[in-house]
Amino acid sequence: MLQFQQLRKQYHLGRQPVVALSDVEGTISGGEMVALCGPSGSGKSTLLNLLGLLDMDYQGQVTFGGAPYPKGAQQAAELRRSKMGFVFQRFNLVPVMSAWENIAYPLLLNGFSAQQQKQRAIEILDKVELAKFAYHRPGHLSGGQQQRVAIARALVHKPKLVIADEPTASLDSKTAQRVIEIMKALGHEMGTTFVVATHDQKMAMQCDRIISMTDGKVSKE
């Protein structure tokens, strides 16, 4: 479902070039949950940003569902909005919106009616075991609950790909374990591919596969 070939990315620190990715290649299947692992500076966050079309300044090719990633900003934005979801370490929920309103926001952007937005938001809140918190704002939810709302938001429009950046880093071990279980179960149920950058070895071990990175290269799968 997702293929990347000869990905190269270079930054500059002043006049000094820094190679972030060097000829990185791989294939990720539909519905698979893959962990990107490696030390800081290994290139995993850079690869995650490229796969999520958050950074389009690179060399090489990424193919998504058989079609190459777009090069134009507008086309990239449309693909992110319609086919991708994102989960972040800091949740990134809108504080003045209730849980269901936060979840419904991608549906609003994709042209769903108000009735459809609320219905689908409530349905997926039930899947992440938070139906009774539908009208709570983020400030009245625990960290784990907020992250489950963020996962529901990422999945509510039934994307083909979810990009997750350190989704358990802000959580205690017990809460992190439950978040991992929910992500994996929903990904498999919905046929959604998860690509997760993580330092959490417990999370990585529960993914379907690990892509290990060192010095901008894939060291093994």
C-alpha positions in Angstrom: 0.0 0.0 0.0 2.9 2.4 0.8 6.2 2.1 -0.9 9.2 4.3 -0.7 12.4 4.1 -2.8 15.8 5.8 -2.6 14.5 8.5 -0.2 17.2 11.1 0.4 16.9 14.2 2.6 19.6 16.7 3.4 19.6 19.7 5.7 22.1 22.5 6.1 23.4 23.8 9.4 25.0 27.0 8.2 27.2 25.8 5.4 27.5 22.3 6.8 25.3 19.7 5.0 23.6 17.1 7.2 22.3 13.9 5.7 19.0 13.0 7.4 18.0 10.1 5.1 20.3 8.2 2.7 18.7 5.9 0.1 15.9 4.6 2.4 13.6 2.0 0.9 10.7 0.0 2.2 7.2 -1.4 1.7 4.3 -1.2 4.2 1.2 -3.2 3.6 -2.4 -2.1 4.0 -3.7 -2.6 7.6 -0.2 -3.1 8.9 1.1 -1.4 12.1 4.8 -0.5 11.7 7.1 1.0 14.3 10.0 3.3 13.2 12.6 2.9 15.8 16.1 4.3 16.4 18.0 6.8 18.5 17.6 10.6 18.2 19.1 11.7 14.9 18.5 8.3 13.2 16.1 9.7 10.7 12.8 8.2 11.9 11.1 11.5 12.4 12.3 12.8 9.1 10.9 9.6 7.4 7.7 10.0 9.2 7.3 13.6 8.0 8.0 12.6 4.4 5.5 9.7 4.5 2.9 12.0 6.1 3.5 14.7 3.4 4.4 17.1 6.1 7.8 17.7 4.4 7.9 17.6 0.6 11.5 18.6 0.1 13.3 15.3 -0.6 14.7 13.1 -3.3 13.3 9.7 -4.2 9.7 8.4 -4.6 6.8 7.5 -2.4 3.9 5.5 -3.8 0.6 5.4 -2.0 -2.1 3.0 -3.2 -0.2 2.6 -6.5 0.0 6.3 -7.2 3.1 8.5 -6.6 2.9 11.2 -4.0 1.9 14.6 -5.4 4.5 17.3 -5.7 2.1 20.3 -5.4 1.1 21.8 -2.1 -2.6 21.8 -2.8 -2.7 18.2 -4.0 -0.7 17.2 -1.0 -3.1 18.9 1.3 -6.1 17.2 -0.3 -4.4 13.8 0.1 -3.6 14.5 3.8 -7.1 15.6 4.5 -9.0 12.8 2.7 -6.7 9.8 3.1 -4.5 10.4 6.1 -4.9 10.8 9.9 -2.3 12.1 12.4 -1.7 11.4 16.1 0.8 13.5 18.0 2.6 13.2 21.3 0.9 16.4 22.7 -2.6 15.4 21.6 -3.2 18.8 19.7 -6.9 18.9 20.7 -8.8 22.2 20.5 -9.4 23.2 24.1 -12.7 25.0 23.5 -14.3 22.1 21.7 -15.8 19.0 23.3 -14.4 15.5 22.6 -16.9 14.8 19.9 -16.4 18.2 18.3 -12.6 17.6 18.2 -13.2 14.2 16.6 -15.7 15.6 14.0 -13.3 18.3 12.7 -11.8 16.1 9.9 -15.4 15.3 8.8 -16.2 19.0 8.6 -13.1 19.6 6.4 -14.2 16.7 4.2 -17.7 18.1 3.6 -19.8 15.8 5.8 -23.2 17.1 7.1 -23.6 18.2 10.7 -25.7 15.1 11.4 -23.1 12.8 9.9 -20.3 14.5 11.8 -21.9 14.0 15.2 -23.1 10.5 14.5 -19.7 9.2 13.3 -17.9 11.0 16.1 -20.1 9.4 18.7 -19.7 6.0 17.1 -15.9 6.1 17.2 -15.9 7.5 20.7 -17.6 4.3 21.7 -14.9 2.3 20.0 -12.2 4.1 22.0 -14.3 3.5 25.2 -15.1 7.2 25.8 -18.7 7.5 24.7 -19.8 8.9 28.1 -17.2 11.7 27.7 -18.5 13.0 24.4 -19.4 16.4 25.8 -16.2 16.9 27.9 -13.6 19.3 26.9 -10.0 18.2 26.8 -9.1 20.1 30.0 -11.5 17.7 31.8 -10.0 14.6 30.4 -6.9 12.7 31.6 -3.8 12.4 29.3 -4.8 8.9 28.2 -8.3 9.9 27.5 -7.1 12.9 25.4 -4.9 10.6 23.4 -7.8 8.2 22.7 -9.8 11.2 21.5 -6.9 12.1 19.3 -6.8 8.6 17.9 -10.5 8.7 17.3 -10.1 12.0 15.4 -7.4 10.5 13.3 -9.6 7.5 12.3 -13.1 9.1 12.1 -12.9 9.8 8.3 -11.6 6.2 7.7 -8.2 7.1 6.4 -5.9 4.6 4.6 -2.9 5.8 6.6 -2.3 7.1 10.1 1.0 8.8 11.0 1.7 8.7 14.7 4.6 10.6 16.3 5.5 9.2 19.8 1.9 8.6 20.7 2.6 7.1 24.1 5.5 9.4 25.2 3.4 11.5 27.5 1.6 8.6 29.1 2.3 6.3 32.1 3.0 2.7 31.3 -0.5 1.3 32.1 -2.3 4.0 30.0 0.3 3.7 27.2 -0.5 -0.1 27.0 -4.2 0.5 26.6 -3.6 3.2 24.0 -1.4 0.8 22.0 -4.0 -1.9 22.2 -6.8 0.4 20.9 -4.6 1.7 18.1 -3.7 -1.8 16.9 -7.2 -3.2 17.2 -8.9 -0.3 15.4 -6.2 -0.3 12.7 -6.7 -4.0 12.0 -10.5 -3.6 12.2 -10.6 -0.7 9.8 -7.8 -1.8 7.5 -5.9 1.3 8.3 -2.1 1.4 8.1 -0.3 2.9 11.1 3.3 4.1 10.8 4.5 5.0 14.3 7.7 6.7 15.3 8.5 5.7 18.9 11.2 5.3 21.6 8.8 3.1 23.5 10.1 -0.5 23.2 6.9 -2.0 24.6 4.9 -0.2 21.9 7.4 -1.2 19.2 7.3 -4.9 20.2 3.5 -4.9 19.9 3.5 -3.5 16.4 3.3 -6.0 13.4 6.8 -5.0 12.3 9.7 -2.8 13.3 11.8 -0.7 10.9 15.0 0.1 12.7 17.0 3.2 11.6 20.5 4.3 12.2 22.3 7.4 10.8 19.6 8.0 8.2 19.5 4.4 6.9 17.2 1.4 7.5 19.4 -1.0 9.4 17.0 -3.9 9.4 13.3 -4.8 9.4 
